[in-house]
Amino acid sequence: MTFKAVLFDFSGTLFRVEDTESWLRAVLAETGHTLPEPELAEKARALEAVGALAGGARPVVPVPDRLRAVWEARDRGAEEHRAAFTGVSRQVPLPDPALHDALYDRHMLPAAWTPYPDAADVLGALRERGLAVGVVSNIGWDLRPVFREHGLDAHVGAYVLSYEHGVQKPDPRLFATACAELGVAPEDTLMVGDDRRADGGAAALGCAVRFVDPLPAADRPDGLRPVLDLVDPRG
């Protein structure tokens, strides 16, 4: 099949967020707080269990009823996103309550994200072959600075972010917006993501879909390269 555009998810697809312990350790250092190593590791495990790091592990303990509504709508707006993730984070006691907001702020920094090893090469190759590239993400903040800081922004023709449109994947409207911004038809578009439910929503619009595993960056050196085998350079 010949494609004219490829859409990518952000977290777990093109970039990987730092692990929870590194995240907590960085914020403690930035704010002048310290914890004994065993306690730091314990707090990191607890934060991971409640799903406090956006882009990290999903909660393995139930989201409290008082947060359930905002959690379900977390990617539809910036306020909802912050409220959801700081809300679940606050289930874990930390030395200073302000650390929960500091943790949220940290995860939006380019330093908290690492591109997958093959991301730059694959995005560059797609553009060289004449394909349009877009990013479609369920997110509550502007990820463009992450792409700029890591040198990938030049390859991206459109960013369609859920919080800017008030809808979140798998809603087909988000994928339709991306196709429209790139000037391509859904049937000429490939969506690449790591979430079968969210990213799989592109199929309802007529896009082809390819999934990758959201492994740590070092453990997935070439997971994106098969995308190049799926696109026709003559397209």
Number of C-alpha atoms within 10 A of each C-alpha: 9 14 23 24 27 27 29 22 23 22 22 21 23 29 23 21 24 19 17 21 16 14 18 23 18 15 20 20 11 11 12 8 13 13 14 8 10 9 11 17 17 13 19 21 15 18 23 23 19 23 23 27 27 20 20 18 17 13 15 10 11 11 18 13 9 9 14 14 13 20 20 13 16 23 27 22 22 18 14 19 23 20 17 24 23 21 21 23 24 17 15 18 13 16 10 10 11 11 20 23 16 16 21 21 13 18 19 18 13 17 13 17 21 18 21 23 18 16 19 16 12 19 26 16 16 21 17 12 15 14 23 23 25 24 22 24 25 25 24 22 17 13 17 15 14 20 19 12 12 15 12 19 17 11 19 20 17 19 22 22 29 23 23 18 14 14 18 24 23 19 17 19 16 22 30 19 17 25 25 12 14 21 12 17 17 23 17 17 27 25 26 25 27 21 19 13 11 17 26 23 21 26 17 13 17 17 23 19 18 18 18 18 14 22 15 16 22 11 12 15 14 14 20 23 15 12 18 14 8 13 20 14 16 10 13
